[in-house]
Amino acid sequence: MPPGRKITPTPVTAGLTVQELVDLHFNAYNAGRLREACQIFANKVCLDGVTVGLTISGAMTPAGLGFATVVPLIEAGLVDWIVSTGANLYHDIHYSLGMELFAISPQVDDVQLRDEKLIRIYDIVFDQSVLLDSDAFLRKIMVAPEFQRKMGTSEMHYLLGKYVREAEDALMARGLGTQHRSILSAAYAHAVPIYTSSPGDSTLGMNVAALRLAGNKLELDVEHDVNESTAIVHNAKASGGKSAVVIFGGGSPKNFALQTEPQMQEILNIPERGHDYFIQFTDARPDTGGLSGATPSEAVTWGKIDPEQLPDTVVCYCDSTIAWPIMTAYALNVGRKRPLKRLYDRRVEIMDQLQKAFEANQSDDES
């Protein structure tokens, strides 16, 4: 008998739960990989001893996936730290400010949209004023006294989250909007640190740059981000736990989360073997040589993934807008919920642990 899971076809019936749909009917090809991803996430990654990093790229939040998928995972304690493009954090706050985005056919006249001052993201459109008003909101916040210094992106996002949450609360109190909670405000409330690996590559960074010309003192400390994210993974592994990276898309956020392991092993000389779990949803092919398409087995050669944990890694070649709601619903449907780690509140502690480990291994080198 060949090894593997026996395929037993059964009819799809009315009333199926998400868990039943995935477990019984996602049998092969990328449906099979999506089943594996859901099962690994729900049954292994979501356990108490695992520190879970989530990476976000692509235009996910304009499509509503911030509130639909990320916020429920944060609130259930299933995401402990995040690496996101700045664009996803920026576009998510449009909803927090009561602004409107619309779904349309992608078969449109872009020149006409330009004339009408409408912005398009494939099959999503919104008025240019959405950007201008969001920018004005951000600039008003970023001149506050607490922003007038150098800081990492996790601290900037935490401070922004406080103000965004206040804006959401004000809209709800007035009976306006859809009671939207953004990634920034949910992360603020639950002390989930958020990093942006390329902080200048978004409208958030553009507004920081513009304010600098006006004399603002906010400056982003990218080196601190590298060390602090590495400290999170070091703390997870040094305390006897495991580390998981769940990747939607790829790009710079993917690398930033995964590089925490070679940062320890190669740069800081701290003995480690790699992340324990790797789940990725992507449409990028591995044969073009791009990071977005790099497989878990390739990541092993860089020290990013523990080679003994390859059975607990999976790449699903599927649009994140399809896979993400299914995986989130699957985990919540089976009742996964964990106590919050509140890693943002522990940043000083875990950075101190990394500093001591670095100094100890430097001493070993010198001796």
VENKA-V301473 format. One record per residue. RES is the residue in one small letter. NEAR is the number of other ideal C-beta (glycine too) atoms within 12 Angstrom. D_LAST is the distance of its C-alpha to the last C-alpha in Angstrom with 1 decimal. Layout:
RES,NEAR,D_LAST / RES,NEAR,D_LAST
This chain:
m,5,56.1 / p,6,53.6 / p,5,50.5 / g,9,50.5 / r,16,52.5 / k,9,56.2 / i,16,58.1 / t,10,61.1 / p,10,63.1 / t,13,64.8 / p,9,67.0 / v,14,65.8 / t,11,67.9 / a,8,68.6 / g,8,66.5 / l,18,63.2 / t,18,60.1 / v,25,57.1 / q,25,55.3 / e,21,58.2 / l,24,58.5 / v,35,54.9 / d,27,54.7 / l,21,58.1 / h,24,58.8 / f,32,55.6 / n,23,55.4 / a,15,54.1 / y,14,52.8 / n,23,51.3 / a,24,53.3 / g,24,51.3 / r,29,48.0 / l,38,49.2 / r,34,50.0 / e,37,46.6 / a,43,45.0 / c,41,47.2 / q,30,46.5 / i,37,42.7 / f,46,42.7 / a,38,45.1 / n,22,44.0 / k,29,40.2 / v,42,38.9 / c,36,41.1 / l,25,39.7 / d,22,38.2 / g,22,34.6 / v,37,34.4 / t,43,33.4 / v,47,35.8 / g,47,35.4 / l,48,38.6 / t,47,38.9 / i,48,42.3 / s,40,43.6 / g,34,47.2 / a,31,50.1 / m,38,49.9 / t,41,50.9 / p,37,54.1 / a,33,55.3 / g,30,54.7 / l,39,51.7 / g,43,49.7 / f,34,52.2 / a,30,53.2 / t,39,49.9 / v,42,46.8 / v,38,48.3 / p,29,49.4 / l,44,46.0 / i,40,44.4 / e,25,47.0 / a,30,46.5 / g,28,42.8 / l,41,42.1 / v,46,40.1 / d,46,37.0 / w,50,36.0 / i,51,37.6 / v,50,37.0 / s,51,40.4 / t,40,41.9 / g,39,43.4 / a,36,46.8 / n,43,46.9 / l,48,46.2 / y,39,48.7 / h,39,51.5 / d,48,51.2 / i,49,52.2 / h,44,55.6 / y,37,56.7 / s,43,55.4 / l,39,57.6 / g,25,60.6 / m,32,60.8 / e,21,62.4 / l,32,61.1 / f,22,63.5 / a,18,63.4 / i,19,65.6 / s,12,66.2 / p,14,63.8 / q,9,66.9 / v,21,67.6 / d,15,68.5 / d,17,65.3 / v,10,67.3 / q,12,69.7 / l,21,66.8 / r,14,65.4 / d,10,68.9 / e,17,69.0 / k,16,65.5 / l,25,64.1 / i,29,60.5 / r,28,59.9 / i,30,56.9 / y,19,58.6 / d,18,61.0 / i,28,60.2 / v,27,61.8 / f,31,61.8 / d,20,63.4 / q,19,61.5 / s,18,62.0 / v,31,59.5 / l,29,56.7 / l,20,58.2 / d,22,58.6 / s,39,55.1 / d,29,53.7 / a,21,55.8 / f,31,54.5 / l,40,50.9 / r,28,51.4 / k,19,53.1 / i,33,50.2 / m,34,47.4 / v,23,48.9 / a,21,48.5 / p,12,46.4 / e,18,43.6 / f,30,42.9 / q,18,42.6 / r,18,38.9 / k,20,35.9 / m,29,35.0 / g,32,33.7 / t,47,36.4 / s,44,36.1 / e,32,37.2 / m,43,39.9 / h,46,41.3 / y,38,41.2 / l,31,43.3 / l,43,45.6 / g,38,46.0 / k,26,47.4 / y,31,50.0 / v,39,50.9 / r,30,51.4 / e,25,53.7 / a,35,55.7 / e,36,56.0 / d,22,57.2 / a,20,59.7 / l,25,61.2 / m,19,61.5 / a,12,63.2 / r,12,65.7 / g,10,66.3 / l,19,65.0 / g,24,62.7 / t,21,61.5 / q,20,59.2 / h,33,56.3 / r,35,52.7 / s,48,50.2 / i,52,46.6 / l,52,45.6 / s,41,47.7 / a,38,46.9 / a,46,43.1 / y,37,43.7 / a,26,45.7 / h,36,43.2 / a,28,39.9 / v,43,38.8 / p,45,36.6 / i,54,37.8 / y,49,35.9 / t,43,37.5 / s,37,35.3 / s,24,37.6 / p,39,39.1 / g,23,41.2 / d,26,42.9 / s,35,45.6 / t,32,48.3 / l,40,46.0 / g,30,43.8 / m,23,46.9 / n,36,48.2 / v,36,44.9 / a,23,45.3 / a,21,48.9 / l,27,48.4 / r,22,45.8 / l,12,48.6 / a,14,50.6 / g,10,48.0 / n,25,46.3 / k,19,42.7 / l,36,41.4 / e,25,38.3 / l,36,36.2 / d,20,32.4 / v,26,31.4 / e,17,27.7 / h,26,28.0 / d,38,30.0 / v,30,27.2 / n,32,24.7 / e,40,27.3 / s,46,28.6 / t,42,25.1 / a,40,24.6 / i,47,27.9 / v,50,26.8 / h,36,23.4 / n,36,25.4 / a,37,27.8 / k,33,25.4 / a,24,23.0 / s,21,26.2 / g,13,27.3 / g,25,29.8 / k,33,30.5 / s,41,30.9 / a,44,34.0 / v,51,35.1 / v,51,38.9 / i,51,39.9 / f,50,43.3 / g,38,43.7 / g,37,40.6 / g,34,39.6 / s,33,37.0 / p,45,36.9 / k,42,36.1 / n,31,33.1 / f,42,31.9 / a,53,31.8 / l,45,30.3 / q,36,27.5 / t,45,25.9 / e,40,24.2 / p,29,22.8 / q,34,21.7 / m,37,19.5 / q,27,18.4 / e,19,18.2 / i,21,17.8 / l,31,15.9 / n,20,13.8 / i,34,15.3 / p,18,16.6 / e,31,20.4 / r,23,23.4 / g,38,26.0 / h,50,29.1 / d,37,31.3 / y,44,34.7 / f,46,36.1 / i,45,39.8 / q,50,41.3 / f,43,44.8 / t,38,45.4 / d,26,48.0 / a,29,45.5 / r,15,45.5 / p,21,42.3 / d,10,43.8 / t,13,43.9 / g,12,40.1 / g,20,39.9 / l,30,37.3 / s,31,40.2 / g,24,41.2 / a,31,37.8 / t,32,37.8 / p,36,35.4 / s,21,34.7 / e,25,33.8 / a,35,31.5 / v,24,29.6 / t,15,28.5 / w,25,26.8 / g,27,25.1 / k,43,27.7 / i,41,29.4 / d,31,28.3 / p,23,29.9 / e,14,31.1 / q,30,33.0 / l,25,35.2 / p,17,38.3 / d,30,38.0 / t,38,38.0 / v,38,41.3 / v,36,42.7 / c,39,46.3 / y,26,48.2 / c,32,50.3 / d,24,51.2 / s,41,49.2 / t,30,52.5 / i,25,53.7 / a,40,50.6 / w,40,49.3 / p,31,52.4 / i,38,52.7 / m,49,49.1 / t,40,49.4 / a,29,52.7 / y,37,51.6 / a,38,48.7 / l,28,50.9 / n,24,53.8 / v,24,51.8 / g,14,51.0 / r,31,47.3 / k,20,46.2 / r,27,43.0 / p,15,42.1 / l,26,40.7 / k,32,36.9 / r,23,37.6 / l,36,34.2 / y,36,35.3 / d,19,35.7 / r,26,32.1 / r,31,30.4 / v,17,28.7 / e,21,27.4 / i,34,26.0 / m,28,24.5 / d,18,22.7 / q,28,21.4 / l,35,20.1 / q,22,18.5 / k,20,16.6 / a,30,15.5 / f,24,14.4 / e,17,12.4 / a,19,10.8 / n,23,9.8 / q,16,8.7 / s,12,6.2 / d,14,5.2 / d,12,5.5 / e,9,3.8 / s,7,0.0
